[in-house]
Amino acid sequence: MLALISIIILSYLLGSIPSSIWVGKIYKGVDIRNHGSGNAGATNTFRILGWKAGVVVALIDLSKGFISAYFISQLAYSIGSGPVAIPMWDLDTFLKIVAGIAAVIGHMYPLYANFDGGKGVITAAGMLYGIEPISISLALAVFLILLFSTRYVSLASISASFAYPVFLILLRYVFDKPIDGSQIVFGSILGLAIIIKHHSNISRLLKGTENRVSSFSPAKGWLNKEQNAA
């Protein structure tokens, strides 16, 4: 139990690094949550600060999930008496999922930013790449197809989050891939959590007021408004 609690805490603390907030303050001296959608994530960073800052934030967020799942999870084997086996589930996969989910929760509700974080999509993608790359690559394909066809990041994220556990089920029961049951259970929970986190985006999509991605350049005018208000 000590091993499990330890990797959860470490992964949560890593996931809590508010990359978009820190990059925004370092890059332009602003809090990204006060601009655009107000969300502390890579999408809003792309929209407000441009592609360079957005890429930095996206890479950091992806790394948080990957490092937690692929590396921090393995610390459980050297802490105390080690992790306790879970009946009918592969222990290593289970540990990676637990560590990864802790990082995603940290990203959504960061300790270092008053629990006001992003929606967790990119961090979740990093976590899933640290567990099993085929299913998340298929979900990423869904994301990219919808992103470039509709220009809605939120719709692409929601659809990919829904598609991911479906791909897991297909890979295990149709294509006979070694997908552990714990991955399907937690993948479904994670996908649902991300969709719920997008509730405001879903409302705007239904109303037809959701913002589309139109450019990779920084949003114009926001810096002047910031300076005038100072």
PyMOL commands that set and color helices and strands:
alter all, ss='L'
color gray80, all
select helices_A, chain A and resi 2-15+19-28+32-34+42-49+51-70+72-78+91-108+111-113+121-129+133-150+153-173+181-197+199-207+222-229
alter helices_A, ss='H'
color red, helices_A
deselect
rebuild
show_as cartoon
